[in-house]
Amino acid sequence: MNVKRTFGTILTILGIIGLIYAGWGFVKHSLQSRELVVAGIIGIIFFVSGIGLVKNTKDES
């Protein structure tokens, strides 16, 4: 089991969740905009880094 690939998958899923949360908050106007921007930025960072880990990790099976 490749730890980097698993961690990349977890980061990607967390990034997707963060982006959905930020998008849903913008649509509903439920929270302050600063909190939603921070959640969106963190979601983008997690998503991009997770995709990068999954993409750049070689299979050693």
Sequence and secondary structure as in RCSB ss.txt:
>XXXX:A:sequence
MNVKRTFGTILTILGIIGLIYAGWGFVKHSLQSRELVVAGIIGIIFFVSGIGLVKNTKDES
>XXXX:A:secstr
  HHHHHHHHHHHHHHHHHHHHHHHHHHT S HHHHHHHHHHHHHHHHHHHHHHHH     
